[in-house]
């Protein structure tokens, strides 16, 4: 993940989210979102919408949910 593997970044974000370490979940979720991982974008959007590990930002959450959907993510993040 630290070397830029987007799938690993996403999986770390999910793992941290499930363990309730939302600061690290947001860190890795954002990295995967920026790198273009559709479900990583949905993960980061969910954290933004909930204000978990980041300041609550519904406008930015909407942006990332839309980016995720544009890439075909139909399931989104259901953490």
C-alpha positions, 0 to 999 in steps of 0.5 A: 500500500505504501508503494502505491498499490491501489487495491492494497490501499483500499483493503487497508482502508476497509480493514481500519474501518472495520476495526473502528480506526477511522483516522487510518481508514480515512487516510488509506481510503482517500489514497485509494479514492484519489488513485481511482479505486471505485469502491475506495471512492465509496469508502472515502465518501462514506467516511466523509458523509459520517464525519468518521476520521475526517471532518463531515463534508457532505459536498465532498462525499457527494463528489466521491460517491458520484466518481465511484458510480461513474466507474461502475461501482454498484455496491458502494461501501456498506461499512 
